[in-house]
Amino acid sequence: STPRRKQLKSGIIAFHGRHSTLPCRVREISETGARLEVENAQVPDTFELLIELDGLEASCAVVWRRGSLV
């Protein structure tokens, strides 16, 4: 498994061709995955993760859900 770095930065979950967005907190991130915290919203199964601070854009698919975490 790829080591994940503990993080706490703002991200954006974008879907529907980026016409819909949800704010999120990036709790951990690695080359192969991320732990995201989203409050009071249903995250779609596939989305784009945008982390403006890092200039990161990644296509994502949800592999697990636990409360406010995906």
C-alpha distances in whole Angstrom, upper triangle without the diagonal:
4,6,9,13,15,18,21,22,24,23,25,24,26,28,31,31,30,33,32,30,28,27,24,22,19,17,14,12,10,10,9,10,13,14,18,21,24,28,30,29,27,25,25,22,22,23,22,21,23,23,26,25,23,24,21,22,19,19,18,18,17,15,16,19,20,24,23,20,18
4,6,10,13,15,18,20,22,21,23,22,25,26,30,29,28,32,30,28,26,25,22,20,16,15,12,10,6,7,7,9,11,13,17,20,23,27,29,28,27,24,24,22,21,21,21,19,20,20,23,22,19,21,18,19,17,18,16,17,17,16,17,20,21,24,23,19,17
4,7,10,12,16,18,20,20,23,23,25,27,31,31,29,32,31,28,26,25,21,19,15,13,10,9,6,8,9,10,11,13,16,19,22,26,29,28,27,24,25,24,23,23,22,19,21,19,22,21,18,21,18,20,18,20,18,19,19,17,18,20,21,23,22,19,18
4,6,9,12,14,17,16,19,19,22,25,28,28,27,30,28,25,23,21,18,15,11,10,6,5,5,8,9,8,8,9,13,15,19,22,25,25,24,22,23,22,21,20,19,16,18,16,19,18,16,18,16,18,16,18,16,17,17,16,16,18,18,20,19,16,15
4,6,10,12,15,15,19,20,23,25,29,29,27,30,28,25,23,20,17,14,10,9,6,6,7,10,12,11,9,10,13,15,19,22,25,25,25,22,24,23,23,22,20,17,17,15,18,16,14,17,15,18,17,19,18,20,19,19,19,20,20,21,20,16,16
4,7,10,13,14,18,19,22,25,29,29,27,29,27,24,21,18,15,12,9,6,5,7,9,13,14,12,10,9,11,13,17,19,23,23,24,21,24,23,23,22,20,17,17,15,18,16,15,18,17,19,18,20,19,20,19,19,18,19,18,19,17,14,15
4,6,10,11,15,16,20,23,27,27,24,26,24,21,18,15,12,9,6,5,5,7,10,14,15,13,10,9,10,11,15,17,21,21,22,20,22,22,22,20,18,15,15,12,14,12,12,15,14,16,17,19,18,20,19,19,19,19,18,19,16,14,15
4,7,9,13,15,19,22,26,26,23,25,23,19,16,13,10,6,5,5,7,10,13,16,18,15,11,10,9,10,13,15,18,19,20,19,22,22,22,20,18,15,14,11,13,12,13,16,15,17,17,20,18,20,19,20,20,19,18,18,15,13,15
4,7,10,13,16,20,23,23,20,22,20,16,14,11,8,6,5,7,9,10,14,16,18,15,12,11,10,10,12,15,18,18,20,18,20,22,21,18,16,12,11,8,10,8,10,12,12,14,15,18,17,20,19,21,20,20,19,19,16,14,15
4,7,10,13,17,20,20,17,19,17,13,11,7,6,5,6,9,11,12,16,18,19,16,13,12,10,10,11,13,16,16,17,16,18,20,19,16,14,11,9,7,8,8,10,12,12,13,14,17,16,19,18,21,20,19,19,19,15,14,15
4,7,10,13,17,17,14,16,14,10,9,6,5,6,6,10,12,11,14,16,17,14,11,11,9,10,10,13,15,14,15,13,15,17,15,12,10,7,6,5,7,8,10,11,9,10,11,13,13,15,15,18,18,17,18,18,15,13,13
4,6,10,13,13,10,12,10,6,6,5,6,8,9,13,14,14,17,18,18,15,13,13,10,11,10,12,14,13,14,11,13,15,13,10,8,6,5,6,8,11,12,12,10,10,11,12,12,14,15,18,18,17,19,18,15,14,13
4,7,10,11,9,11,8,5,5,6,7,10,10,14,15,14,17,18,17,14,12,12,9,11,9,12,13,11,11,8,9,11,10,6,6,5,6,9,11,14,15,14,12,10,10,10,9,11,12,15,16,15,17,17,14,13,11
4,7,7,5,7,6,4,7,9,10,13,14,17,18,17,19,19,19,16,15,16,13,14,13,15,16,13,12,10,9,11,9,6,5,6,7,11,12,16,16,14,13,10,10,10,10,12,13,17,18,17,20,20,17,16,14
4,5,5,6,5,6,9,12,13,17,17,20,21,20,21,21,20,18,17,18,15,16,14,17,17,13,12,9,8,10,8,5,6,9,11,14,16,19,20,18,16,12,12,10,10,11,13,17,18,18,20,20,18,18,15
4,5,5,6,9,12,15,17,20,21,24,25,23,25,24,23,21,21,21,19,20,18,19,19,15,14,12,10,12,10,8,10,13,14,18,19,23,23,21,19,15,15,13,13,14,16,19,21,20,23,23,21,21,19
4,5,8,10,13,16,18,21,21,25,25,23,25,24,23,21,21,22,20,21,20,22,22,18,17,15,12,14,11,9,9,12,13,17,17,21,21,18,17,13,13,12,13,15,17,21,23,23,26,26,23,23,20
4,5,7,10,13,15,18,19,22,23,21,23,23,22,20,19,20,18,19,17,19,19,16,16,13,12,14,12,9,8,10,10,14,14,18,18,16,15,12,12,12,13,15,17,21,22,22,24,24,21,21,19
4,7,10,13,16,20,21,24,26,24,26,26,25,23,22,23,20,20,18,19,19,16,16,14,13,16,14,11,11,13,13,16,17,20,21,19,18,15,16,15,16,18,19,23,24,23,26,25,22,22,21
4,7,10,13,17,18,22,23,23,25,25,24,22,20,20,17,17,14,16,15,12,12,11,11,14,13,10,11,12,13,16,16,20,21,19,18,15,16,15,15,16,17,21,21,20,22,21,19,19,18
4,7,10,13,15,18,20,20,22,23,22,19,17,17,14,14,11,13,13,11,11,10,11,14,12,9,9,10,10,12,13,17,18,17,16,13,14,14,14,15,16,19,20,18,20,19,16,16,15
4,6,10,12,15,18,18,21,22,21,18,16,15,11,11,8,9,10,8,9,8,10,13,13,10,11,10,10,12,14,16,18,17,16,14,15,15,14,15,15,18,18,16,17,16,13,13,13
4,7,10,13,16,16,19,21,21,18,15,14,10,9,7,8,11,9,12,10,13,16,15,12,12,10,10,10,12,14,16,16,15,14,15,16,15,17,16,19,18,17,17,16,12,13,13
4,6,9,12,13,16,18,18,15,11,10,6,6,5,8,11,10,12,10,13,15,15,12,12,9,10,10,12,13,15,16,14,14,14,15,14,15,14,17,16,14,15,14,10,10,10
4,6,9,11,15,17,17,14,10,9,6,5,7,9,13,13,14,13,16,17,17,15,14,11,11,10,12,12,14,15,14,15,15,17,15,17,15,17,16,15,15,14,10,9,11
4,6,7,11,14,14,11,7,6,5,7,9,12,16,15,16,14,16,17,16,14,13,10,10,9,12,11,12,14,12,13,13,15,13,15,14,16,15,14,15,15,12,10,10
4,7,11,14,14,11,7,5,6,7,10,13,17,17,18,16,18,19,19,17,16,13,14,12,15,14,14,17,15,16,16,17,15,17,15,16,15,14,14,14,12,9,10
4,7,11,11,8,5,5,7,10,13,16,20,19,20,17,19,19,18,17,16,13,14,12,16,15,14,16,14,15,14,16,14,16,14,15,14,15,15,16,14,11,11
4,7,8,6,4,6,9,12,15,18,22,21,20,17,19,18,17,16,14,11,12,11,14,14,12,14,11,13,11,14,12,14,14,14,15,16,17,18,16,13,12
4,5,5,6,9,12,15,18,22,25,24,23,20,21,19,18,17,16,13,14,13,16,16,13,15,12,13,12,14,13,14,15,15,16,18,19,21,19,16,14
4,6,8,12,14,18,21,24,27,25,24,21,21,19,17,17,15,13,15,14,17,17,14,15,12,12,10,12,12,14,15,15,17,19,21,24,22,18,16
4,7,11,13,17,19,23,26,24,22,19,19,16,15,15,14,13,15,15,19,19,16,17,13,13,10,11,10,11,12,12,14,17,19,21,20,17,14
4,7,10,13,16,19,22,20,19,16,16,14,13,13,13,11,13,14,17,18,16,17,13,13,10,10,8,9,10,9,11,13,15,18,17,13,10
4,6,10,13,16,19,18,17,14,15,14,13,13,12,10,12,12,15,16,14,16,12,13,10,11,9,10,10,10,11,12,13,15,14,10,8
4,7,10,13,16,15,15,13,15,14,14,14,14,11,14,13,17,17,16,18,15,15,13,14,11,12,10,10,10,10,10,12,10,7,6
4,6,10,13,12,12,10,13,13,13,12,12,10,12,12,15,16,16,17,14,14,13,14,11,12,10,12,11,10,10,11,8,6,5
4,7,10,10,11,10,13,15,15,14,15,12,14,13,16,17,18,19,17,17,16,17,14,15,12,14,12,10,10,9,6,5,7
4,7,6,8,8,12,14,15,13,14,12,14,14,17,18,19,20,18,18,17,17,15,15,13,15,13,11,11,9,5,6,8
4,6,9,10,14,16,17,16,17,16,17,17,19,21,22,23,22,21,21,21,18,18,16,18,16,13,12,9,6,9,11
4,7,10,13,16,18,17,19,18,19,20,22,24,25,26,24,23,23,22,20,19,17,19,17,13,13,10,7,11,13
4,6,9,13,14,14,16,15,17,18,21,23,24,24,22,21,20,19,17,16,14,17,15,12,13,10,8,11,11
4,6,9,12,12,14,15,17,19,22,24,25,25,22,20,19,17,15,14,11,14,13,10,12,10,9,11,10
4,7,8,8,11,11,14,16,19,21,22,21,19,17,15,14,11,10,8,12,11,9,12,11,10,10,8
4,5,7,10,12,15,18,20,23,23,22,19,17,15,12,10,8,8,11,12,11,14,14,13,13,10
4,7,10,12,16,19,22,24,23,23,19,17,14,11,8,6,5,8,10,10,14,15,14,13,10
4,7,10,13,16,19,22,21,20,16,13,11,8,6,4,6,10,12,13,16,18,16,15,11
4,6,10,13,16,18,18,16,14,10,8,6,5,7,8,12,14,14,17,18,16,15,12
4,6,10,12,15,14,13,10,7,6,5,6,9,11,14,16,17,20,20,18,16,13
4,7,10,12,11,11,8,6,5,6,7,10,11,14,16,16,18,19,16,14,12
4,6,9,9,8,6,5,7,9,10,14,15,18,19,19,21,21,18,17,15
4,6,6,6,5,7,9,12,13,16,17,20,20,20,22,22,19,17,16
4,5,5,6,8,11,15,16,19,20,23,24,24,25,25,22,20,19
4,6,8,11,14,17,18,21,22,25,25,25,26,26,22,21,20
4,5,9,12,15,17,20,21,23,24,25,26,26,23,21,20
4,7,10,14,16,19,21,24,25,26,27,28,24,23,21
4,7,10,12,16,18,20,22,22,24,25,22,20,18
4,7,10,13,16,18,20,21,23,24,22,19,17
4,6,10,13,15,17,19,21,23,20,18,15
4,7,10,13,16,17,20,22,20,18,14
4,7,9,12,13,17,18,17,14,11
4,6,9,11,15,17,16,13,10
4,6,7,11,13,13,10,7
4,7,11,14,14,11,8
4,7,10,11,8,6
4,7,8,6,5
4,6,5,6
4,5,8
4,7
4
